[in-house]
């Protein structure tokens, strides 16, 4: 295709993402986007949301034989009776949306995939630890990496959606090496720089509290190996001080050992002004760094920061890589 499109899976029909899409599409920001957008979701639901916001948006039916035009919005309709929405029907709708979106991304020469937020509890039902792992399984990827990206500072957890009691046994030198190499390659390919990467310890103050010394036996050997590969990696640092302003300003990325060790400070510093990028898939996948937020559904109070960052990242970095 002449103009590489971005595929957007609309996700949970009762999330605030539809509202965020509307606000983004009618903003001055979207007028400067240089690629087409293909939505995968219920056209009837989206049109109803647009009417409620008194917004007119032209949807074009997607056909892979036509030339797509930048700044135009195309749609693949996934029908759903959103007024009588039963849980099983909602899950089938989300699953069909993902199946359609993933087939499309693999079929066409797309810039990447954005998906709206999904409730892991109601959709995944314990079959997968998270959407990151769900997509990795669906695409046959073996080394998926979660990167919460902000241009000033990004974070990445070595373990993602697992109970804290299982974290220690999943901290392995090989896993740390593979994930940091993936982050380093991603930054070089799309941002044109070799990132400076800080690595936290697992325990408070990187101390040893049991017979296992994770810092000494797994984390430090991984850091030393990566240094020999000329990767700019440092640590392990104590997680309670690495996010102090004078410390974090020295790094592009902070890699932590578990999910909330780095995502908590990240959201405290940047709020939702960040995006969740999955590295290691056959395509660039981004999701806004917020959940479905059912409590705010229909209130017209949701901010567009994270979706705009996702579109801007694809426009500024991926399209030019």
LUMDREN-96596 format. One line per 4 residues: number of its first residue (from 1); for each residue x, y, z of N, C-alpha, C, CB. Coordinates in steps of 0.2 Angstrom, whole numbers, plus 5000, padded with zeros to 4 digits. Each point is the difference from the previous one (the first is absolute). Glycine has a CB too. Example, Ala and Ser with C-alpha at 12.3 -4.5 7.8 and 13.67 -1.06 7.14 Angstrom:
BEGIN
1	5066 4972 5039 4996 5006 5000 5004 5006 5000 4991 4994 5006 | 5007 5011 4990 5004 5006 5001 4996 5005 5003 5006 4997 4990
***
This chain:
BEGIN
1	5004 4994 5000 4996 5006 5000 5004 5006 5000 4991 4994 5006 | 5007 5011 4990 5004 5006 5000 5001 5004 5007 4996 5001 4988 | 4998 5000 5015 5000 5003 5007 4999 4994 5005 4996 5011 4995 | 5010 4988 5009 4999 4995 5005 4995 5002 5005 5012 4996 4998
5	4983 5000 5004 4995 5002 5005 5002 4997 5007 4991 5000 4991 | 5005 5003 5014 5001 4998 5006 4993 4996 5002 5008 5009 5004 | 4992 4985 4999 4994 4996 5001 4999 5002 5008 5002 4991 4991 | 4992 5011 5010 4997 5001 5007 4995 4995 5002 5003 5012 4999
9	4998 4984 5005 4995 4995 5003 4996 5004 5006 5006 4989 4997 | 4988 5012 5002 4996 5005 5005 5000 4997 5007 4993 5004 4990 | 5007 4989 5010 5000 4997 5007 4993 5000 5003 5012 5004 5001 | 4988 4997 5006 4994 4999 5004 4995 5005 4998 5007 4995 5009
13	4987 5003 4989 4995 5004 4998 4997 5005 5005 4997 4991 4992 | 5004 5007 5014 4998 5005 5006 5006 5003 5003 4990 4992 5002 | 5015 5009 4995 5006 5004 5003 4999 5007 4998 5008 4990 5000 | 4997 5014 5002 5000 5007 4998 5004 5001 4994 4999 5003 5012
17	5003 4992 4985 5004 5001 4994 4997 5003 4994 5006 4990 5004 | 4987 5008 4995 4996 5003 4994 5000 5007 5001 4993 4990 4999 | 5006 5013 5007 5000 5007 5002 5007 5003 4998 4991 4998 5009 | 5014 4999 4993 5007 5002 4998 5001 5000 4993 5004 4996 5011
21	4994 4999 4985 5000 5000 4993 4997 5006 4997 5001 4988 5000 | 4993 5014 5002 4996 5005 4998 5004 5007 5001 4989 4994 5002 | 5013 5007 5004 5004 5006 5001 5006 5001 4996 4995 4999 5012 | 5008 4995 4987 5007 5000 4996 4998 5002 4993 5005 4992 5008
25	4990 5005 4989 4999 5000 4993 4998 5007 4998 4997 4988 5000 | 4999 5016 5005 4998 5007 4998 5005 5005 5003 4988 4996 5001 | 5018 5002 5001 5004 5005 5002 5005 5002 4995 5000 4995 5011 | 5003 5011 4990 5005 5003 4995 5006 4995 4999 4996 5012 5003
29	5005 4984 5003 5006 4996 5000 4999 4995 4994 5001 5001 5012 | 4993 4996 4987 4999 4995 4995 5000 5002 4993 4993 4994 5009 | 5006 5012 4990 5001 5003 4993 5007 5000 4998 4990 5007 5002 | 5015 4992 5002 5006 5000 4998 5003 4993 5000 5002 5011 5005
33	4994 4984 4996 5002 4993 5000 5001 4998 4992 4995 4997 5011 | 5011 5000 4988 5002 4999 4993 4998 4993 4997 5009 5008 5002 | 4987 4988 5002 4998 4993 4998 4993 4999 5000 5011 4996 5004 | 4986 4999 4993 4993 4998 5001 4999 4996 5006 4999 5000 4987
37	4995 5000 5015 4999 4996 5006 4994 4995 4998 5003 5009 5008 | 4998 4985 4994 4995 4995 4999 4997 4997 5007 5006 4996 4989 | 4988 5006 5012 4997 4998 5007 4997 4993 4999 4997 5012 5003 | 5004 4984 5002 4996 4993 5000 4996 5000 5007 5010 4994 4994
41	4983 5007 5004 4995 5000 5006 4993 5001 4997 5009 5005 5007 | 4987 4996 4997 4993 5001 4998 4999 5007 4997 4996 4992 5009 | 5002 5008 4985 4998 5007 4997 4994 5003 5003 5005 4996 4989 | 4990 5000 5013 4994 5003 5002 5002 5003 5007 4993 4991 4994
45	5011 5005 5010 5001 5003 5007 5004 5007 4999 5001 4988 5005 | 5004 5012 4991 5004 5006 4999 4996 5006 4997 5010 4992 4998 | 4986 5006 4997 4995 5005 4998 4996 5003 5005 5000 4995 4989 | 4997 5001 5016 4996 5002 5005 5004 5005 5005 4993 4989 4999
49	5013 5009 5002 5004 5004 5005 5002 5007 4996 5005 4989 5005 | 4996 5011 4989 5001 5006 4996 4994 5005 5001 5008 4994 4992 | 4986 5003 5007 4994 5003 5000 4999 5004 5007 4995 4992 4992 | 5007 5004 5013 4999 5003 5007 5005 5006 5001 4996 4988 5004
53	5009 5011 4993 5005 5006 5001 4999 5005 4995 5008 4992 5005 | 4987 5008 4990 4998 5004 4995 5006 5002 4996 4992 5005 5007 | 5011 4989 4991 5006 5000 4995 4998 4996 4994 5008 5001 5010 | 4994 5002 4984 5000 4996 4994 5006 4998 4998 4990 5007 4997
57	5011 4987 5002 5006 4997 4997 4998 4995 4994 5006 5000 5012 | 4998 5001 4983 4999 4996 4994 5004 4993 5001 4998 5010 4993 | 4998 4984 5007 5003 4994 5000 5000 4997 4993 4997 4998 5012 | 5009 4999 4986 5000 4997 4993 5001 4993 5001 5005 5010 4995
61	4991 4986 5001 5000 4992 5001 5007 4998 4997 4988 4999 4999 | 5015 4997 5005 5007 4998 4998 5000 4994 4995 5004 5003 5011 | 5000 4998 4984 5001 4995 4995 5007 5000 4998 4988 5001 4995 | 5015 4993 5006 5007 4999 4999 5003 5001 4993 5000 4993 5009
65	4995 5008 4986 5001 5002 4993 5001 5007 4999 4994 4989 4997 | 5004 5015 5007 4999 5007 4999 5007 5004 5003 4987 5000 5000 | 5014 5005 4997 5006 5005 5002 4997 5003 5006 5005 5001 4989 | 4999 4999 5017 4998 5003 5006 5003 5007 5000 4999 4990 5006
69	4997 5015 4997 5003 5007 5000 5001 5002 5007 4993 5003 4990 | 5012 5001 5011 5002 5002 5007 4995 5004 5003 5012 5000 4996 | 4988 5000 5010 4995 5004 5004 4992 4998 4999 5009 5009 4999 | 4990 4985 4998 4994 4997 4999 4998 4995 5005 5001 5003 4987
73	4993 4996 5015 4998 4994 5004 4996 4995 4997 5001 5008 5009 | 5002 4986 4991 4997 4994 4996 4997 4996 5006 5007 5001 4989 | 4988 4994 5009 4998 4996 5006 4998 4993 4997 4995 5010 5006 | 5007 4985 4998 4997 4993 4999 4995 4999 5006 5011 4996 4995
77	4983 5003 5003 4995 5000 5005 4999 4993 5003 4994 5008 4993 | 5006 4992 5014 4999 4994 5004 4994 5001 5003 5012 4998 5002 | 4982 5000 4996 4994 5001 5003 4999 4998 5007 4995 4999 4988 | 5001 5005 5016 4999 4998 5007 4993 5004 5002 5012 4997 5003
81	4984 4999 5001 4994 5003 5003 5002 5003 5006 4992 4992 4994 | 5011 5015 5006 5003 5003 5006 4995 5002 5005 5009 5003 4993 | 4984 4997 5005 4995 5002 5005 4998 4994 5004 4996 5009 4992 | 5005 4985 5006 4998 4994 5004 5007 4996 5000 4988 5000 4996
85	5017 5003 5008 5006 4997 5000 5001 4995 5005 5004 5011 4995 | 4996 4983 5004 5002 4994 5005 5007 4999 4999 4988 4995 4999 | 5015 5003 5007 5007 4999 5001 5003 4995 4994 4999 5002 5012 | 4997 4992 4987 5003 4996 4995 5000 5003 4993 4996 4990 5007
89	4999 5014 4991 5000 5003 4994 5005 5005 5000 4988 4999 4999 | 5014 5005 5006 5005 5005 5000 5007 4997 4999 4993 5007 5008 | 5008 4987 4995 5006 4997 4999 5001 4997 4993 5000 4997 5012 | 4995 5000 4985 5000 4998 4993 5001 5006 4996 4992 4991 5002
93	5006 5015 4999 5001 5006 4996 5007 5002 5000 4988 5004 5002 | 5015 4996 5004 5007 5002 5001 5005 4995 4997 4997 5005 5011 | 5001 4988 4990 5004 4995 4997 5000 5001 4992 4998 4992 5010 | 4996 5009 4987 4999 5001 4993 5004 5006 4998 4989 4994 5000
97	5011 5011 5003 5003 5006 4999 5008 4999 4999 4991 5007 5006 | 5012 4989 4999 5007 4999 5000 5002 4995 4995 5000 5002 5012 | 4996 4993 4987 5001 4996 4994 5000 5003 4993 4995 4991 5007 | 5001 5014 4992 4999 5003 4994 5006 5005 5000 4988 4999 5000
101	5013 5005 5005 5006 5005 5000 5007 4996 4999 4993 5007 5007 | 5008 4988 4996 5006 4996 4999 5001 4998 4993 5000 4997 5012 | 4995 5000 4985 5000 4997 4993 5002 5006 4996 4992 4991 5002 | 5005 5015 4999 5001 5006 4996 5007 5002 5000 4988 5003 5002
105	5014 4998 5004 5007 5002 5001 5005 4996 4997 4997 5005 5011 | 5002 4988 4989 5005 4996 4996 4999 5000 4993 4999 4993 5010 | 4995 5009 4988 4998 4999 4992 5003 5006 4997 4990 4993 5002 | 5009 5013 5001 5002 5006 4996 5006 5003 5003 4988 5003 4998
109	5015 5002 4999 5006 5003 5002 4999 5006 5005 5006 4996 4989 | 4992 5002 5017 4998 5005 5005 5006 5003 5004 4988 4995 5000 | 5010 5011 5002 5005 5003 5005 5000 4997 5007 4999 5011 4994 | 4996 4986 5008 4999 4997 5006 4993 4999 5002 5011 5005 5003
113	4988 4993 5003 4994 4998 5003 4999 5004 5007 5000 4989 4994 | 4994 5015 5007 4998 5003 5006 4994 4996 5002 5005 5011 4997 | 4995 4987 5009 4993 4997 5003 4998 5004 5006 5003 4989 4996 | 4990 5012 5004 4997 5003 5006 5001 4996 5006 4992 5006 4992
117	5006 4997 5014 5001 4996 5006 4995 4994 5001 5004 5010 5005 | 4998 4985 4998 4996 4994 5001 5001 4998 5007 5002 4996 4988 | 4992 5001 5015 5000 4998 5007 5003 4993 5000 4990 5007 5003 | 5016 4992 5000 5003 4993 5000 4996 4995 5004 5011 5006 4999
121	4986 4997 5006 4996 4996 5004 4994 4996 4997 5003 5007 5009 | 4993 4997 4987 4994 4998 4996 5002 4997 4994 4993 5008 5006 | 5012 4994 4990 5001 4997 4994 5005 4994 5000 4998 5012 4995 | 5008 4989 5008 5005 4995 5000 4998 4994 5005 5008 5009 4997
125	4989 4993 5008 4997 4995 5005 5006 4995 5003 4989 5001 4994 | 5017 5002 5007 5005 4996 5002 5004 4995 4995 4994 5000 5010 | 5004 5000 4984 5003 4996 4995 5007 5003 4998 4988 4997 4995 | 5012 5010 5005 5006 5003 4999 5002 5005 5005 4998 4999 4988
129	5008 5003 5014 5002 5004 5005 4997 5008 4998 5010 4992 5004 | 4990 5009 4990 4998 5007 4998 5000 5000 4992 5006 5005 5010 | 4992 5001 4988 4999 5001 4992 5007 4999 4997 4990 5008 5002 | 5015 4994 5001 5007 5000 4997 5001 4992 4999 5004 5010 5006
133	4995 4986 4999 5001 4993 4999 4995 4997 4995 5004 4999 5012 | 4990 5003 4988 4995 4998 4996 5002 5001 4992 4991 5002 5009 | 5011 5004 4990 5002 5001 4993 5007 4996 4998 4995 5012 5001 | 5009 4987 5004 5006 4996 4999 4998 4993 4998 5007 5007 5008
137	4989 4990 4995 4997 4994 4999 4997 4999 4993 4998 4998 5012 | 4998 5007 4986 4996 5000 4994 5005 5001 4994 4990 5005 5006 | 5015 4999 4995 5005 5001 4995 5006 4995 5000 4996 5012 5000 | 5004 4984 5005 5006 4995 5000 5006 5003 5002 4995 4994 4992
141	5005 5012 5012 5006 5003 5002 5003 4997 5007 4996 5011 4994 | 5010 4989 5006 5003 4996 5006 5003 5005 5005 5002 4991 4993 | 5000 5015 5005 5003 5005 5005 4997 5007 5000 5011 4993 4998 | 4983 5007 5004 4996 5006 5000 5003 5005 5006 4989 4994 4995
145	5011 5012 5004 5003 5005 5004 4995 5005 5001 5011 4997 4997 | 4987 5005 5009 4996 5006 5002 5004 5006 5001 4991 4992 5005 | 5008 5013 4991 5003 5006 5001 4995 5006 5001 5010 4996 4993 | 4990 5007 5013 4996 5006 5001 5004 5006 4998 4993 4994 5009
149	5005 5009 4985 5004 5005 4997 4998 5007 5001 5002 4992 4991 | 5003 5012 5011 4999 5007 5000 5007 5003 4997 4991 5001 5010 | 5009 5004 4986 5006 5002 4997 5005 5002 5005 4994 5004 4990 | 5004 4999 5016 5005 5002 5005 5002 4993 5004 4994 5011 5001
153	5002 4985 5000 5002 4994 5004 4995 4994 4999 5005 5007 5009 | 4998 4987 4989 4996 4994 5000 5001 4995 5005 4999 5002 4987 | 4997 4993 5014 5001 4995 5005 4998 4993 4997 4998 5008 5010 | 5005 4987 4992 4998 4993 4998 5001 4995 5006 5004 5003 4988
157	4991 4993 5013 5001 4995 5005 5002 4994 4997 4991 5005 5007 | 5014 4991 4997 5002 4994 4998 4995 4995 5000 5011 5002 5004 | 4985 4998 5002 4994 4995 5000 4994 5005 5000 5006 4991 5007 | 4989 5007 4990 4994 5004 4998 4994 4998 5005 5004 5002 4988
161	4991 4995 5009 4994 4999 5004 5000 4993 5004 4994 5007 4991 | 5010 4993 5014 5001 4994 5004 4999 5002 5007 5007 4993 4991 | 4991 5002 5014 5000 5002 5007 5007 5001 5003 4990 4993 5001 | 5010 5012 5003 5007 5002 5003 5003 4994 5003 4995 5011 5003
165	5002 4984 4999 5003 4994 5003 5004 4996 4995 4991 4999 5009 | 5007 5002 4985 5004 4996 4995 5005 5004 4996 4990 4994 4999 | 5011 5012 5003 5005 5004 4997 5007 4998 5000 4993 5009 5002 | 5009 4989 5004 5007 4998 5002 5003 4994 4995 4998 5004 5012
169	4997 4991 4987 5002 4994 4996 5000 5002 4993 4995 4993 5009 | 5003 5012 4989 4999 5002 4993 5006 5005 4998 4988 4998 5000 | 5016 5004 5005 5005 5005 4998 5007 4996 4998 4995 5009 5008 | 5006 4990 4986 5006 4996 4997 5004 5005 4996 4993 4989 5000
173	5013 5009 5000 5005 5004 4996 4998 5000 4993 5009 4997 5008 | 4989 4997 4989 4999 5000 4993 4994 5004 4998 5004 4989 5000 | 4991 5012 5004 4994 5004 4999 5002 5007 5000 4992 4991 5005 | 5012 5011 5000 5002 5007 5001 5004 5002 4993 5000 4999 5013
177	5004 4997 4985 5004 5001 4994 4996 5001 4994 5010 4994 5005 | 4985 5001 4994 4996 5001 4994 4996 5006 5000 5000 4987 5000 | 4997 5015 5006 4996 5005 5000 5003 5007 4999 4993 4994 5007 | 5013 5007 4996 5004 5006 4999 5003 5000 4993 5002 5000 5012
181	5000 4995 4985 5002 5000 4993 4994 5002 4996 5009 4991 5002 | 4985 5007 4999 4995 5002 4996 4998 5007 5001 4996 4989 5001 | 5004 5014 5005 4999 5007 5001 5006 5004 4996 4994 4998 5011 | 5012 5000 4990 5005 5004 4997 4999 5000 4992 5008 4996 5010
185	4991 4998 4987 4999 5000 4993 4994 5004 4998 5005 4989 5000 | 4989 5011 5004 4995 5004 4998 5001 5007 5000 4993 4992 5005 | 5011 5011 5000 5002 5007 5000 5004 5002 4994 4999 4999 5013 | 5006 4996 4986 5004 5002 4994 4997 5000 4993 5009 4995 5007
189	4986 5000 4993 4996 5000 4993 4995 5006 4999 5001 4988 5001 | 4995 5014 5005 4995 5004 4999 5002 5007 5002 4992 4991 5001 | 5012 5010 5004 5002 5006 5003 5007 5003 4998 4992 4997 5009 | 5012 4998 4988 5006 5002 4997 5005 5002 5006 4995 5004 4990
193	5005 4992 5015 5005 5001 5006 5001 4994 5004 4996 5012 5000 | 5010 4988 5003 5001 4994 5004 4998 5003 5007 5010 4995 4993 | 4985 5002 5010 4997 5002 5007 5005 4999 5005 4988 4998 4996 | 5011 5006 5009 5004 4999 5007 4995 4997 5004 5008 5010 4999
197	4993 4983 5004 4995 4996 5003 5003 4999 5007 4996 4995 4989 | 4999 5007 5016 5001 4998 5007 4997 4994 5002 5001 5012 5003 | 5002 4983 5001 4996 4994 5002 5000 5000 5008 5004 4994 4990 | 4990 5005 5012 4999 5000 5007 5002 4993 5003 4990 5009 4999
201	5011 4991 5008 5000 4993 5003 4993 4998 5001 5011 5003 5005 | 4988 4991 4998 4994 4997 5002 4998 5002 5007 5002 4990 4992 | 5003 5009 5013 4999 5001 5007 5001 5007 5002 5003 4989 5002 | 4994 5014 5004 5002 5006 5002 5007 5001 5001 4989 5000 5006
205	5013 5006 4991 5008 5002 5001 5004 4995 4997 4997 5006 5010 | 5000 4989 4985 5004 4995 4997 5004 4995 5005 5002 5008 4991 | 4994 4991 5015 5003 4996 5005 4998 4993 4999 5000 5010 5008 | 5003 4985 4996 4999 4993 5000 4996 4999 5006 5010 4997 4993
209	4984 4999 5006 4996 4999 5006 4999 4992 5001 4994 5011 4998 | 5008 4985 4997 5000 4993 5000 5006 4997 4997 4987 5001 5000 | 5013 4992 4999 5005 4997 4998 5002 5002 4992 4997 4990 5008 | 4997 5012 4989 5001 5002 4993 5002 5007 5000 4992 4992 4996
213	5013 5009 5000 5003 5007 4999 4998 5002 4993 5009 4999 5009 | 4985 5004 4989 4998 5001 4994 5005 5005 4996 4988 4997 5004 | 5013 5009 5000 5004 5005 4998 5007 4997 4997 4994 5008 5008 | 5009 4988 4996 5007 4998 4999 5000 4994 4995 5003 5003 5011
217	4992 4993 4989 5000 4994 4996 4997 5001 4993 5000 4993 5010 | 4995 5011 4990 4996 5001 4993 5001 5007 4997 4992 4991 5004 | 5006 5014 5000 5000 5007 4997 5007 5003 4999 4990 5002 5006 | 5015 4997 4998 5006 5003 4999 5004 4996 4994 5001 5004 5012
221	4999 4990 4988 5003 4996 4994 4996 5002 4993 5003 4991 5008 | 4991 5011 4992 4996 5002 4994 5003 5007 4998 4990 4993 5003 | 5011 5011 5002 5002 5007 4999 5007 5000 4997 4993 5004 5009 | 5012 4992 4994 5007 4999 4998 5000 4997 4992 5004 4999 5012
225	4992 4996 4987 4999 4997 4993 4998 5006 4995 4998 4988 5005 | 4997 5015 4997 4998 5006 4995 5005 5005 4999 4988 4998 5004 | 5016 5004 5001 5005 5005 5000 5005 4997 4995 4998 5004 5011 | 5004 4990 4989 5005 4997 4995 4997 5000 4993 5005 4993 5009
229	4989 5008 4990 4996 5001 4994 5000 5007 4998 4994 4989 5001 | 5009 5015 5002 5000 5008 4999 4993 5003 5001 5009 4998 4992 | 4987 4999 5012 4993 5003 5002 5001 5004 5006 4994 4990 4995 | 5004 5016 5005 5000 5005 5005 4995 4998 5006 5004 5009 4992
233	4999 4987 5012 4995 4997 5006 5004 5001 5006 4994 4992 4992 | 5002 5010 5013 5003 5001 5007 4996 4998 5006 5005 5010 4995 | 4998 4988 5010 4996 4998 5006 5004 4993 5003 4989 5005 4995 | 5007 4992 5009 4993 5001 5002 5000 5006 5005 4997 4988 4998
237	4997 5016 5002 4999 5006 5004 4994 4998 5005 5004 5008 4991 | 4996 4995 5014 4995 4999 5005 4994 5004 4997 5007 4999 5010 | 4987 4997 4990 4994 5002 4997 4997 5006 5003 4998 4989 4996 | 5004 5012 5011 4997 5006 5003 5003 5007 4999 4997 4991 5009
241	5009 5009 4988 5003 5006 4998 5001 5001 4993 5005 4999 5011 | 4995 4996 4985 5001 5001 4992 4996 5005 4997 5004 4989 5000 | 4989 5012 5003 4996 5004 4996 5000 5008 5003 4993 4990 4998 | 5012 5011 5007 5001 5007 5002 5002 5004 4993 5003 4996 5012
245	4995 5010 4988 5001 5004 4994 5007 5000 4998 4991 5007 5003 | 5014 4994 5002 5007 5001 4998 5003 4993 4997 5001 5009 5009 | 4996 4985 4993 5002 4994 4998 4997 4998 4993 5001 4997 5012 | 4992 5004 4988 4997 4997 4994 5002 5004 4993 4990 4997 5008
249	5012 5010 4993 5002 5004 4995 5006 4997 4996 4995 5010 5006 | 5008 4985 4997 5006 4998 4997 4999 4994 4995 5006 5003 5010 | 4987 4995 4990 4998 4994 4996 4994 5001 4995 5005 4993 5010 | 4995 5003 4985 4995 5000 4995 4995 4995 5002 5007 5003 4991
253	4995 4992 5012 4996 4994 5002 5002 4997 5007 4998 4997 4988 | 4997 5002 5017 5001 4996 5006 4997 4994 4999 5001 5010 5007 | 5003 4984 4994 4997 4994 5000 5000 4997 5007 5005 4998 4989 | 4988 5000 5013 4999 4997 5007 4999 4993 4999 4995 5011 5004
257	5004 4986 5002 5000 4993 5001 4992 4997 4999 5011 5000 5007 | 4985 5005 4995 4993 4998 5000 4995 5006 4999 5003 4991 5008 | 4991 5007 4990 4996 5005 4997 4999 5007 5004 4994 4990 4995 | 5004 5010 5011 4998 5006 5004 5007 5003 5002 4989 4995 5003
261	5016 5002 4997 5007 5003 5002 5001 5006 4996 5004 4989 5004 | 4995 5010 4989 5001 5006 4996 4994 5003 4997 5010 4994 4997 | 4984 5003 5003 4994 5003 4997 4997 5005 5005 4998 4990 4993 | 5003 5009 5013 4997 5004 5006 5004 5007 4999 4997 4990 5007
265	5009 5010 4994 5004 5007 4999 4999 5003 4993 5008 4995 5008 | 4991 5001 4987 4999 5003 4993 4994 5004 5000 5006 4991 4995 | 4989 5006 5008 4993 5003 5000 5000 5006 5004 4994 4989 4997 | 5010 5011 5009 5000 5005 5005 5003 5006 4996 5001 4992 5010
269	5004 5007 4986 5004 5006 4997 4996 5002 4994 5011 4995 5004 | 4987 5001 4992 4997 5002 4993 4992 5000 5000 5011 4996 4995 | 4986 5001 5010 4993 4999 4999 4999 4995 4995 4997 5011 5004 | 4998 4990 4991 4999 4996 4994 5003 5003 4994 4990 4996 5005
273	5015 5008 4996 5004 5003 4994 5005 4995 4998 4998 5012 5004 | 5000 4982 4994 5005 4995 4998 4996 4994 4996 5007 5002 5010 | 4996 4994 4987 4997 4995 4996 5004 4993 5001 4997 5008 4991 | 4999 4987 5008 5002 4993 5002 5002 4997 4993 4993 4999 5010
277	5013 5000 4989 5003 4997 4994 5002 4993 5001 5003 5011 4996 | 4994 4984 5000 5003 4993 5000 5005 4999 4995 4989 4996 5004 | 5017 5003 4998 5006 4998 4996 5000 4993 4999 5007 5010 5004 | 4995 4987 4990 5001 4993 4999 4995 4997 4996 5006 5000 5011
281	4989 5004 4987 4995 4997 4996 5002 5001 4993 4991 5002 5008 | 5005 4995 4987 5002 5001 4993 4999 5007 4997 4997 4988 4998 | 4999 5016 5007 4998 5007 4998 5001 5004 5006 4992 4997 4991 | 5008 5010 5009 5000 5004 5005 4993 5001 5003 5009 5007 4996
285	4990 4991 5010 4993 5000 5004 5000 5005 5005 4998 4988 4997 | 4997 5017 5003 5000 5005 5006 4993 5000 5002 5009 5007 4995 | 4991 4994 5012 4993 5001 5003 5001 5006 5005 4997 4988 4999 | 4998 5016 5001 5000 5006 5005 5001 4997 5007 4992 5007 4992
289	5011 4997 5012 5002 4997 5006 4995 5002 5005 5012 5002 4998 | 4982 4995 5001 4994 5001 5005 4996 4994 4999 5000 5013 5000 | 4995 4985 5004 4996 4995 5000 4993 5002 4997 5006 4995 5009 | 4989 5000 4991 4993 5002 4997 4997 5006 5004 4999 4988 4996
293	5002 5013 5010 4998 5005 5004 4992 5001 4999 5011 5006 4999 | 4986 4988 5003 4992 5000 5000 4997 5005 5004 5001 4988 4998 | 5002 5014 5007 4997 5005 5004 4998 5007 4997 5006 4995 5010 | 4999 5006 4985 4999 5007 4996 4997 4999 4993 5010 5004 5006
297	4987 4990 4993 4997 4999 4994 4994 5005 4999 5004 4988 5000 | 4995 5015 4995 4995 5005 4998 5000 5007 5004 4994 4990 4998 | 5011 5011 5005 5001 5006 5004 5003 5006 4996 5000 4993 5011 | 5004 5005 4984 5003 5005 4995 5006 5003 5004 4989 5002 4993
301	5014 4995 5011 5006 5003 5004 5007 4997 4999 4991 5002 5009 | 5009 4993 4986 5006 4996 4999 5005 5004 4996 4994 4990 5001 | 5012 5010 5001 5006 5004 4996 5002 4995 4994 5003 5007 5011 | 5000 4997 4984 5002 4997 4994 5008 4999 5000 4990 5004 4994
305	5013 4998 5011 5008 5000 5000 5003 4994 4998 4999 5008 5009 | 4999 4986 4993 5003 4994 4999 4999 4998 4993 4999 4996 5012 | 4995 5004 4985 4999 4998 4993 5004 5005 4996 4988 4996 5003 | 5012 5010 4998 5003 5005 4996 5008 4998 5000 4991 5009 5002
309	5011 4989 5004 5007 4998 5000 5002 4994 4995 5001 5005 5012 | 4994 4990 4989 5000 4994 4996 5001 5002 4992 4994 4993 5009 | 5001 5011 4989 5000 5002 4993 5006 5004 4998 4988 5000 5000 | 5014 5004 5005 5006 5005 4998 5006 4995 5000 4995 5010 5006
313	5006 4985 4998 5006 4996 5000 5000 4996 4993 4999 4998 5012 | 4996 5000 4986 4999 4996 4993 5002 5005 4995 4992 4992 5004 | 5006 5014 4996 5001 5005 4995 5007 5003 5000 4988 5003 5001 | 5015 4998 5005 5006 5003 5000 5006 4995 5000 4995 5009 5007
317	5004 4985 4995 5006 4996 5001 4999 4994 4995 5001 5003 5012 | 4993 4993 4989 4999 4994 4996 5000 5001 4992 4994 4995 5010 | 5002 5010 4988 4999 5002 4993 5007 5002 4997 4988 5003 5002 | 5017 4999 5002 5006 5003 4997 5006 4995 5001 4996 5012 5002
321	5003 4982 5002 5005 4996 5001 5002 4996 4994 4996 4999 5011
***
